Amino acid sequence: MNTENIDVAIIGGGPAGLMAAETARNAGFSVCVFERMGSAGRKFLIAGKGGLNLTHSEVQPAFVARYSHAKTQVERWLADFDSAALRAWAADLGIPTIVGSSGRVFPHDLKAAPLMRGWLKRLRAQGVAFVYGQKCVGLEPNTDNTRAFALTFINDQAMRSTYRAKSVVLAMGGGSWAKLGSDGSWVGMLRALGVPVEDLQPSNCGFTAAWSDALQRHAGAPIKSIEAFVPGADITAPIRGEAMLTSYGLEGSVVYALSSALRAQILGHGSAQLVLDLAPDQSEAQLKTGLHNARASLSLSEKLKRVAKLSPVKLALFYEGISPEIRADLDKVAQRVKTLALRFDGMRPIDEAISTAGGVDCTQLTGDLMVPSIPGLFCAGEMLNWDAPTGGYLLNACFASGKCAGKGAAAWLARFTD
């Protein structure tokens, strides 16, 4: 391919960018993927070390509801590339998938590398070109529809190079895990072009609290089998899962699932409340009965261990900041076990987060993710302002938005080739 005369330039070699590349190439256009790292899919591969949770088997509309404020936009992408389509796509690459007990979907071998290798091999066979080690630092649209964009890149040696493309899909990731390539440095570049961009915020991250020394001694302990909710949040149904106590606060699947609501409260009010049910398999009435029926000679801790099945870390959480009044009343003890309120005062930094919220306002883009004020420029993936918990929802939306933007770029170019 002559990379000086590209039909579609894809900036970013993650799932969204590669899916955009595959879609545009299948439509018959020349495609070149520019990746700032030395290889494609770095974050994808690192995330896959835990088993590569591709998507989730949850049925709609529950699946769509996971995308909170952006569910209307994401639903359009998923209509063309939902969980079933993603699993079929993986199978076509020779990677069958399995559904875990939690409903999460994984490659049968629980590995990311075979899928990425197979995908890149197919893309190269289809004629997609790749240029590695190039960070995009400049994008200049012009009115010449044969060469609509001038793209400026810089490599690790600070050498600049310029390429031209008729259409551009930006899939440059959010701001988390900067060492893997997505550092959010594109925000200023797009704002200078007049593209509406919300500030990036950490998502699927840990939240901070001022724990006592006694509780901090349990840092690193998993808190298994709990339910949690955020009072006043849009999603009021408790989320079941696990968490991890840390020296700075709390993290883990339950916290990640509620990070959007926790973040909104912290940004709006300076703190956030999370309510835990430490014994979700028993009702409050059952706990009260069990505690009252326990031998009077047993200590409160022993009663909680035997009746509520509280682990040492759950006991430590239960006692954190407890008042003498509650200690002396078994009914209030049962209530506290079922509705333990924790207060957080902040979030961990973006670079520690699994993903980011904020980014390009997708409500201001066309249905195929084009920037209306810059015809031929499309955006996809985590750089769009949508948010989702872990569990396959993040990846599925990245793939789906890439397909949407790739189709949009192909349709836009087709107007000039008919």
N, C-alpha and C positions, 0 to 999 in steps of 0.2 A: 504494500500500500504506500502511496505517496502521502506522507504525513503532513505535507505542506498544503494539501487540498482535501481536507477531511469533510465528509458529510456531517457526521455526529461526533463531537468530542465529549467523552465522558470523563469528568474530573472526580476521581475517587474509585478505588478498586475494592470496595466492600460489597456486601450482598446487593444493596440498592443499585450501585453503579454497574456491577456485572450483569444484573438482570436487565437494566436499561440497555446495556450494550448488546446483550443477546436478542432482545426484542427488536431493536432498531436494525441490527444486522439481518435478522430473519425477514425483515421487511424489504431488504435489498439495498440498504445503504452502507457505505463504507463507515467503519467505526474505529476509533482509537481511544483506548483507555489510558489516562494519565494517572499515575499513582505516586505519591510523594515518598513512600517507603520502597524498600528494595524488592518487595514482592506483594502480591495482592492478598487481601483478606486476613491481615494480621490480627485484627481484633476478633474476627470471626473464628479464627483458629484458636486463639487463647480462650475465648468463651467456650469453645467446644471441648476443652480439656476436661470439663466436668460432665461430658456426655452429649453435648450439642443438642439442646432443647430447641428443635426447629419450629414447632408450632404447638397448638393445643387442640384436643379433640372436643372441647366445649362447643355446644351448639349455639347458633345464633338465636335470639339477639344477645344472649349473655356474653358471647365472644366480643361482639361489637361494643357492648357497654364498658368493656375494660379500657377503652380509649378516652374515657371521660369527656372533656370539653371538645375534643376533635373527632368524636365518634361519627358525626355526619360526614366529614371528609373521608375518614378512613374506611367507612362502610362502602364508599364508592370504589376505593381501590380493591377492597376485599371481594367485591362482587365479581371481579375479573380474576382474582388470584387468592382464593381463600385457603383454608387448611387442607381441604381435599385436593385442590389444585397443586399446592406445594408438595404434598406427599406424592402425587402422580408425577410431578416434575422430577423429584428426587429418584423415584423408581426408574424413570427414563434414563437417568444417569447411571443406573445399575446399583442404586442405594435404596433398598427397601427400608421401610420405617416400621416402628413398633409403638404401641401406646402403653405407657407406664401406668401403674396403679393410680397415680394422681391425675391421669388424663393427659399428661404431657406426652408429646410425640418426639421420638428420637430415631436416628439412624440405627439399624439393627445391630451394628457393631459399636455403637456409642462413641464414634470417632468423627471428627470434623475433617481431618486431612484427606481421607479418600474421596469425600464429596468435593472438596475444593480442587484436588488434583484432577478429578474427572471433568469437572466443570471447565477449568481453565484449558484442559486439553481439547475439549469440544469447541470452546470459543475460538481457540487458535485455528482449529481445523475449519471453522466456518469463515475465517478470514479476519477476525477481530485482531487489531494490532495493540501492542502494549508498550508503553514508555514508562520506565520506573525511575525513581530517584528524582522526581521533579515536583516541586511545590508550586501550585498556582498562586501568583502574587498580583496578577493583573488581568482584567477582562475588559476589552473595549469593543462594544457593539458599534456597527456603522450601518449605513443605508445600502450598502452594496450586497444584494441578496445572493450573489455568487460566492462571496467571502465575507460573511456577516460579522464574524468575531475575530479579534486578534487576542490571543492568549499568551500571557507572559509567565514563564516559569523560572525558578531558580533551583540549582542543585546544591549539594552539600559543600561544594567548593565556591559557592556564591557566583557561579557562572549563570548568566541569563540566556534564555532561548525563547523564541517566539514561534507559535504555530497559528494557523488560520483554520477556521471551521465554519461551516454554514449553520450549524446548530450546536448548542452546548447543553449538556445535562450535568448539573452540579449535584454530586452525591458525596460530599466531603465530610460527612459524619458530624457528631455533636462536639462536645468539648471535653469528654471524659477519656481517660487513658491516653493522654497526649503522646506518650512515648510510642504508641502504636500508630500514630498518624493523625488522629482527630483531635486537634487542639482548639478549634473554634476561631482560628485566626481569620477566617473568611468573613466574620461578622462585619468588620469595618469596611472591607472591600465592597460588600453588597449594600451596606448603608450608604456608601458614597455614590452608588449607582441609583439610589432612591428606592431600593427594595425594602419593604417593611420587615424588620427583624426585631423580635423580642429578645431581651437579655437571656442568656443561657443560665439555667439553674440545675443543680444536681438532682437526679432522680434515681430511684432504686439505690438508695444510699443509706448510710448510718445516720442516726440522729443522736444529738448530744444531751446529756443530763449530768447534774452534779451529784454523783453517787457518794454515799458514805464510804469510809474506809472498809467497813464490814462487808458492804456489798461488792466493792471493787476486788475483794479477795476471791470472788467467784468469776472474775473476768475470764472469758474463754469458754465458759460452760454453756452448752446448748440448752435452750428452754424448749422442751419438746411438748407436743400435744397441747396447744393453747388456741384460744380464739381471741380476736381483737377487733375493735372498731374505733373510729374517730368520731366523737360526739359532734353533731352539727354538719357532718360531711354528707355529700350527695348519696354515697353508698352507705346505708346504715346497717345492712346485714353483716354480721360478724364474719371475718375471714379466719379460716382455720389453717394452721400450719405450725412452723417453728420459728424461733428467733435465737440470737446469740447475744449473751451479755458481754459487753466490752468494757474496758476501763473508762471509756468516754461516754458510753450510753448503750444503745441497742441497734442491732442490725439483723438481717435474715429475711426469709421469705415473707413472713407476716408483715414486717415493717416495710419491705419493698412494695408489697401490694397496696399499702396505704400511704406511700410516700407522697403522692400528689396532694392528698388531703392534709397531711402533716405539714408539708411545705407551704401550702396556702395559708394555714393558720400562723405559722412562724413569720412569714413575710407580712401578713396582715396585722398580727397582734403581738409579735415578739416571742410567742411561745405556743406550744401545741400540746394537746392532751391525747393520750392513747389509753384505752380501757382494755385490760386483759381479763380473760376468764382462765384462771389457772387450773380449773377442773371441768373442762367442757363436757365430759361424759356423765356428769352428775348434775342434777338440778339443785337449786339453792335449798329447796325443802328437804331433799335427800341428805344434803350436807348437814343441815341443822339437826335432823333426826340422828344422824350418825355421831355428830359431835356430842350431843346431849346424852346419847346412850353409851358413849365411851367411858371407861373407868375413871372415876373422879380423881384417882391418884395419879393418873398420867399427866405429864406436862402438856401445855398447849402444842408444843412442837410435835410431841409424840402423837397426839390426837390428829393433828393435820397430816402427819406422815401416814397414819393407818387409815384414816377416813377419807381424806382428800387425795391421798397418794402423791403428796407434794415431794418433789426432789429437793436436794439441798439448795440448788439455785432458786427454785420457786419459793422455798421457805425464806430465803434471804430477801427476795423481792417482797414477799408478804410482810416481813418485819420492817422494811425500809420506811422510816418516818411514821410508824404506827403509834397511835395514842394509847395511853393506859385505859381509857374508856372502852376502846374496841377490844383490847386484850381481855377485859373482864366480862365481855358479853359474847357468848357463843353464837348468838343469832347475828350479831354484827360481824363476827369473825367469818361466818359462812358468806355473808354478803360481800365482805372484802375479797374473799377468795374468788368470787364470781365476777366482781366488778372492781378490780384493782386499777386505780387511776395513776398513770405515770405522766409526768410533765417533762417535755423536752424544750430546750432553749436555743437549739440551733441544728444545723446540718453539717455533715462532713464536707470537705472541699470537693469541687467538681471533679478533680482528677482522681479521686478515690471512688467516685460514683460509677455504677455500672452503665448508666446512660444519662442523658440530659434532657430536660424540658426546655421550652423556649425555642427560638430560631425563626426561620422564615414563616411569616403568617400565612398559613395555607388557605385561610378564608379569602385572602386577597389574590390568590392565583386562580387561573382558569381550571376547569374540571380536569384537564389533562396536565395540570401542574406547571403551566407556562406563566412566566412573569408578564402580565399584560403590557406593561410599559416598555418591555424589551423583547419584542417578538423573536422567537427562536431560542430563548433561554428558559430552561426547565430546572426544577429542583426536586430532589427525591431523598428519601431515607431520613436519618435522624437529624439532619439539619432543618427539617420542617418542624413547626411548633405543634407537635402532638406528644402524647405521653402515654406510657403503658407499663404495667408491671412485668417482671420476669415471668417465665412460664411458657415461652414461645410466642407471646403476643408481640414483643419487640421485633423479633426476626421476621415474623410473618408480614408485619406492616412494612418493614424495610423492603422485602422482596416485592410486595404488592405495589408500593409506591414507585419502585424502580421500573416495574413493568408498565405502570401508568405513564410515567414520564418518557420511557422509551417509545411507547406507542404514540405519545403526543409529538415527540420530535419527528418520528417517521411521517405522521400525518401532516405536520407543518411543512416538511420538505417536499412531500408529494404534491403540494400545491404548485410548486415551481417546476415539476418534472412531467406533469400531465400534458 
